[in-house]
Amino acid sequence: MKKVALIINPQAGKQKLEKELDEIESRLKEAFEEVTIYQTEQEDDGKRLVEKYAEKVDLLIAGGGDGTVFEIMNALVPLENRPVFAILPGGTCNDFSRTLGMSQKPLEAVEQIISQKRIRVDVGKYHRSYFLNFWGIGIISKVAEEMDEANKQLLGRISYYLNTSKLVFQNEAFSLKLRSKELNYDDQAELLVVGNGSFLGGIQSFFPNADVQDGKLDVLIVKEAKLKYLKKWLEAKIQDDYPENEEDDDIIYFRTSRLEVSASPEQNIDCDGEFLNKTPATVEVLPSHLEMIYGEMN
């Protein structure tokens, strides 16, 4: 690869990347023939830059947090001629970069990018939006909606779990209808998560062994968000795929490539931490759609 574009959000993660940008630029220019760095200043800058330059480069790097990655990836996925995509983590949680084994230290992540180890990854899709990590409704969306931005910056990942524990005791069930080839569901629920990656809030949580190359999405339905399940999620000690508990049917887990979802009342959709739509929705996977740089994957 010769031509590289780095789109960086200088405000992400307390200006984490901005502070090391000179060294980042120096290493990239030592490794690649042509490197151009673009800094975003406002919402949709990343999208506009991707649409203008992505098909002219061999490697596109998103530098920033999960929001930056979401914006750049959503502009990149629909393109016909997509460059290799890489994430330079610079935010609070950096969830999908962790799934790919990217170092959370920017200069180490740059070295992983320079190594050019590539993998083709699945991408989730609903409506006209895409996700790398997760899609969810119910308690998962309420956690993000009620997070205080100041506390998020101050406490980082801890703020996510504090909000989760609070909402477990006040969350309301909704009527969920789900249709897929593997399973149909029509009952009350408090949580629906559709996953592609294995990290949420910076830890391996719902799907610790998610496979980004299997052409499937992991699906978890929780009828009642009991504290005992929350404890499992926070400790992240699930060693295998999410357990199907024969003695308690409050949890349903399966894999699928496509599912249709409706809810009453309508639910806000949390898609990689972004709120763009409400239910109903059809969620599907685009198998091996993006070629990405990875680090040390298990």
Secondary structure as GFF3:
##gff-version 3
##sequence-region A 1 298
A	DSSP	beta_strand	3	8	.	.	.	ID=ss1
A	DSSP	alpha_helix	12	15	.	.	.	ID=ss2
A	DSSP	three_ten_helix	18	20	.	.	.	ID=ss3
A	DSSP	alpha_helix	21	31	.	.	.	ID=ss4
A	DSSP	beta_strand	34	39	.	.	.	ID=ss5
A	DSSP	alpha_helix	45	53	.	.	.	ID=ss6
A	DSSP	three_ten_helix	54	56	.	.	.	ID=ss7
A	DSSP	beta_strand	59	64	.	.	.	ID=ss8
A	DSSP	alpha_helix	66	76	.	.	.	ID=ss9
A	DSSP	beta_strand	84	89	.	.	.	ID=ss10
A	DSSP	alpha_helix	95	99	.	.	.	ID=ss11
A	DSSP	alpha_helix	106	115	.	.	.	ID=ss12
A	DSSP	beta_strand	118	126	.	.	.	ID=ss13
A	DSSP	beta_strand	129	131	.	.	.	ID=ss14
A	DSSP	beta_strand	134	138	.	.	.	ID=ss15
A	DSSP	alpha_helix	139	146	.	.	.	ID=ss16
A	DSSP	alpha_helix	149	155	.	.	.	ID=ss17
A	DSSP	alpha_helix	157	168	.	.	.	ID=ss18
A	DSSP	beta_strand	174	180	.	.	.	ID=ss19
A	DSSP	beta_strand	184	189	.	.	.	ID=ss20
A	DSSP	beta_strand	191	195	.	.	.	ID=ss21
A	DSSP	beta_strand	199	200	.	.	.	ID=ss22
A	DSSP	beta_strand	203	204	.	.	.	ID=ss23
A	DSSP	beta_strand	217	222	.	.	.	ID=ss24
A	DSSP	alpha_helix	227	235	.	.	.	ID=ss25
A	DSSP	beta_strand	251	256	.	.	.	ID=ss26
A	DSSP	beta_strand	258	264	.	.	.	ID=ss27
A	DSSP	beta_strand	268	271	.	.	.	ID=ss28
A	DSSP	beta_strand	274	278	.	.	.	ID=ss29
A	DSSP	beta_strand	281	293	.	.	.	ID=ss30
###
